[in-house]
Amino acid sequence: MERRGVIKLGAGLTAGGAVLGTGSAAHGAAAGEEARSLAASIKRLYDAERAKAGGTWQAKVTLLDGANPPVAAVDHDSTSVQTAASMNKLGIALGVLDKIDRGELALDDRVTLDADIILTGSGFYFHQTAYGDEITVANVLVAMLLTSDNTSVRLCGLVCPPAEINETLAAKGFTDTRVEPNPANPSRMWLGDTTTAETNDLLHRLALGELLSAGSTRFLLGVLSGLSGYHDGFRRSMSSAERSRIAMKYGADDATRNESGVVFNTAGAPVLVYSFMSQFEDHWDDYGATHPAVQAHARMGRKILDLVDAASIAADAVTLESDEEAGAAGLAG
């Protein structure tokens, strides 16, 4: 599997290249034991919060350390296929950005925001009431990932149809994460299904630079960590600097409340990936911070960040050159 690098987040997105954890064997042994202890603490926290919130849950929480294999702190029914809701906007973005990496599309390519493509619900395009805008693919991706705009899904379908998105997901090894094509219109889709195991894996591999080019990875992680994004859940009880260290996406639809993200340490290295999905028989109309699952996400987020920051499981990040710089260095050599 090709490693293209991780994007350094820490105190904010850098303009430079990627980061990757490194560590000595001695560090690895000590950190491995600490990671197992930390994993046990996170598992107890998850079990307590899940029981308090009620509902049916699936979860995968993984601790990362450059000197040791990842440690699964929580692996609860993680292969159960469930309604993805807006979580699958990650998969759509992956398909679009992979097409950009192949040179078949560009961030500055434009689509038209026509009135007949508008969807209500989450997002902001539907608030305009007047349309005809020519907007870039970059604009559409930011709207879809940062504010979870529903219209942006249709706009993405104009440049990367659902069949192509599913082909990309399959090619990258995802078997259960799929959007659902609309048979009446080949450019339109419903958000389909996923699992916490595959969403966790997607974000893990994204943070390791294994899914996209350095530029596309930087773009995607930068948007997902944006301070104008969703804060009701995992990032709620955090400072702005702390929030900027978490690249995340949430999804909510009827009974479903989902959230997944990558936590970076202050040096910019990824230290933890979380993915939570849950379904409820009630609270369907509560899409705010008072939903019991969202409250559980918020309590876990604050405590997990404190636990990770108090530990030393991840090595310091080191800056690597971008894809373009690596290519130039190869030519120079």
Phi, psi and omega in degrees: 000129184287131174260120183255356177110157178253153180266134183281119180253299177040248182273010179143162184293133179263163178272354183276202185272218191261172176231155180209135180288144174227162179186156179277169178296321179296316176300319183300316181295314181293316182292327178298317178292319179296322179298320179295321177293318178296320179300319179296321178295318180293322178297317178297319179297313180299313181301318181292317182289323177298316180296321180293321184284329186080190181079182178252129187239153165227145183202151171215121176235125186236130174267136183245140176211122184301338182267352184219160174297154177302149178246126177278106178284321178225131174217084187245104178052039192286346179262005178288123182281124184226167175301124184283330191052217186286358174301327182284000169294338171297314180296322178296314178299321178300316179296316181294314182291327175295322177294323175296317179298330179279356179082014182261000182202163178220152179299332181265006168297153188240148172233160182260131178271087180273156182298327185281359178257356187287136171240143175271192183099227181281155179110198185219343183303323184292343179285344186296318183067342173238134189229188185111004180298142168260110186240152183280160174300323177301315178301315181297316181295319178297316179298319183291320186271323186277317181248006179055041182296129182284323178301327182298334176297316177295322179294321176297323179297336178291330183254342179212090186300159183302324179299321179289322176299315180294325176297318178296316179299317179295318181296332180268008171096007179269126184255335184251344181274111182214144165274162182251111181296146174270113184298341180278345183207110186295348179261000183245156187208159164259164192281347168070214190234165171198182174230159176292330178296315183284325177294320176299315181295320179300312182290324177299309182291328174298314181294334176272359178075025185264353186254330187221170174296166179300319180295316180289325176296315178300316179298310185294312179294327179296317178292316183296336179263006184300140184281356174263008182271202186285130181231005182291332187261241188308323186269005191300307188265055183223156173287168177299319180297320179292318179299324182292348178269004182235116176263115190217164173217140177243167176209136180216132178200120181052247184277352191266134172225111185237150171202138178218151179191171175244131176259128178254148174279178185292343176274351178101003180271139177290130183241342182202142173237132179235148174213119180238136171227146178205154180229140185231149175277343179227188180064019184300324186272001180263101179258015184255196185286351182271353178298135184301325178291320180292322175298320177296318177303317182295316180295318179294320181301311180298314184289322180294317179299318178297318180296315181294319181292331179280344181267177178225043186283339185251140177288163175297148178279147174237143183277131176248159179287158176288172177304318183293319180293322178296320179294319178296320179296323179295320179293321181294326182285000000 
